[in-house]
Amino acid sequence: MAVFSINSGEIIVGNLPKKQVKLVQAWIELHRDELIADWQLAISGTKIFKIKPLE
């Protein structure tokens, strides 16, 4: 389990195997704008939108 920075894609807390880190970083890169929008909704107490997984 790990927590990633939306802005940099780097791990903040936790640990994952290198392959999974690369997959998460790719997903963050593809969906950064959606992640930031969802984060703003979450901190305001609003329901967030689902974001597509990597396929």
C-alpha positions in Angstrom: 0.0 0.0 0.0 1.3 3.5 -0.8 0.1 7.1 -1.0 1.2 9.1 -4.1 1.5 12.8 -4.7 -0.9 13.9 -7.5 1.5 16.6 -8.6 4.8 14.6 -8.8 3.6 11.0 -8.9 6.1 10.1 -6.2 5.4 7.9 -3.2 4.7 10.0 -0.1 4.1 7.1 2.3 4.3 3.3 1.9 6.0 1.0 -0.5 5.1 -0.9 -3.7 7.1 -3.0 -6.1 8.8 -1.0 -8.9 6.5 -2.4 -11.6 3.3 -1.3 -9.7 4.8 2.2 -9.0 5.4 2.7 -12.7 1.8 1.7 -13.4 0.4 4.1 -10.8 2.6 6.9 -12.1 1.4 6.3 -15.6 -2.2 6.3 -14.4 -1.6 9.6 -12.5 -0.1 11.2 -15.6 -3.1 10.2 -17.7 -5.7 11.4 -15.1 -3.9 14.2 -13.2 -6.6 16.8 -14.0 -9.4 14.5 -12.9 -7.5 13.6 -9.7 -7.0 17.2 -8.9 -10.7 18.0 -9.5 -11.8 15.0 -7.4 -9.4 16.1 -4.6 -11.1 19.5 -4.6 -14.5 17.9 -4.4 -13.4 15.6 -1.6 -12.0 18.3 0.6 -15.2 20.3 0.1 -17.3 17.3 1.2 -18.8 16.8 -2.3 -19.1 13.4 -3.9 -16.2 12.6 -6.2 -16.4 11.2 -9.7 -15.1 7.7 -10.7 -11.9 7.7 -12.7 -11.2 4.9 -15.2 -8.5 2.4 -14.3 -5.6 1.4 -16.6 -6.7 -1.2 -19.1 
